[in-house]
Amino acid sequence: MKFRDLGKQYQAMKADIDVSISTVIEKADFIHGEQVGKLEKCLAEYVGVRHCISCANGTDALQLALMAWGIGKGDAVFVPDFTFFASGEVVSAVGAVPIFVDVNPNTFNLSDSALEMVVEKVEKEGKLRPAVVLAVDLFGQPAEHGKIREIAEKHGMLVLEDGAQGFGGRIGERKACSFGDISTTSFFPAKPLGCYGDGGAIFTDNDHWMELIRSYCVHGKGTSKYDNVRIGMNSRLDTLQASVLLGKYPHFVGWELEQVQTVAQWYDELLRGIVEIPCVLEGYYSSWAQYTVKFPDKEIRDGAMRMFAENKIPCAVYYEKPMHRQRAFLDISYEEVDYPVSTKLSQTVLSLPFHPYMSREEVNLVGRLISEYAKEWL
Ligand SMILES: *Cc1c(COP(=O)(O)O)cnc(C)c1O
């Protein structure tokens, strides 16, 4: 059994992807080729925003957004304490300070009450300017963007949606990657919509920011790549990766997104009442980047990992360490008491094998192993 079976996925869409890739190679159109523009147009339409700018990966996408806004020294960016390192890394990379905020114990996304409290604390201290809320759509479920936007507006902040795991999700009819003033995603192979290497994209309705980002991602270009008007970076999506994504896209929207709802339901039915199953809020739709359950405590969770290892079933802990405990941020002082939820989550969560090509038998096997293991502690 695979944690995420990209081999099976390839077999299901091999014809489309092979044609897509060979077209690019035959035309030797590797950088900024036709497929790049085609993909950007397609994804902007899907998400429902005016502009999509592709780039080299989801981390660059976040950093490019912060650069377009001129975020840097003296700015505070509020980031959930329970996320992948990149969400905080980019803030330090541009010279601003990441202020980590505890999360909602049910959705694992940014807690609006904790956010409000921490923003007021930073305002009161007066050392940093509250500039941006970086809201992550964790494990495929959009953050609570309605409440987050209210708080951001009240304090004069911009919202950056980190939709690296959220692409394909929605709240009501509104799609993930449309909730931020700028939103970003990642096409890392294991993300909901992944390519065959690194890739990322930035979404916005704002023409000015779009133009700045198009410049920053090609060496701060002016009228051409050899006319350089600002310090930028080299961050492009390869034409080959764009062609892989164009090949996958119809399968993703036409089948995979619906199928992962079914797989999640199978797990829910088997595991409800045994472990704490994922909570998708009313009106929310998850793209299920992960299916993550909670055990009662660390000892039982670690025992579950050993049990899975013995049975040769893959599983993973996202995330073992809350952001405020990462050594890279040791020079910033965070108070342990501010993070009860993320600390507990890092000790009790476990992500199970999950992808659209999982069979009912595979899900049953994982379910059975957990219910048998549960007899030891229930
Ligand atoms: C994967 C991920 C990123 C970074 O994306 P890359 O394409 O790997 O650079 C950023 N934020 C979150 C929440 C992620 O899961």
The ligand as an SDF file (V2000), in Angstrom:
LIG
                    3D

 15 15  0  0  0  0  0  0  0  0999 V2000
    3.9610   22.2690    0.4790 C   0  0  0  0  0  0  0  0  0  0  0  0
    3.6630   23.4990    1.1970 C   0  0  0  0  0  0  0  0  0  0  0  0
    4.3030   24.7150    0.9200 C   0  0  0  0  0  0  0  0  0  0  0  0
    5.4900   24.8300   -0.0060 C   0  0  0  0  0  0  0  0  0  0  0  0
    5.3170   24.3370   -1.2710 O   0  0  0  0  0  0  0  0  0  0  0  0
    6.5900   23.8660   -2.1350 P   0  0  0  0  0  0  0  0  0  0  0  0
    6.0360   23.7500   -3.5130 O   0  0  0  0  0  0  0  0  0  0  0  0
    7.0620   22.5720   -1.5780 O   0  0  0  0  0  0  0  0  0  0  0  0
    7.6180   24.9300   -2.0310 O   0  0  0  0  0  0  0  0  0  0  0  0
    3.8920   25.8500    1.5820 C   0  0  0  0  0  0  0  0  0  0  0  0
    2.9090   25.8030    2.4960 N   0  0  0  0  0  0  0  0  0  0  0  0
    2.2810   24.6540    2.8090 C   0  0  0  0  0  0  0  0  0  0  0  0
    1.1810   24.6980    3.8140 C   0  0  0  0  0  0  0  0  0  0  0  0
    2.6400   23.4650    2.1850 C   0  0  0  0  0  0  0  0  0  0  0  0
    2.0240   22.3290    2.5250 O   0  0  0  0  0  0  0  0  0  0  0  0
  1  2  1  0
  2  3  1  0
  2 14  2  0
  3  4  1  0
  3 10  2  0
  4  5  1  0
  5  6  1  0
  6  7  2  0
  6  8  1  0
  6  9  1  0
 10 11  1  0
 11 12  2  0
 12 13  1  0
 12 14  1  0
 14 15  1  0
M  END
$$$$
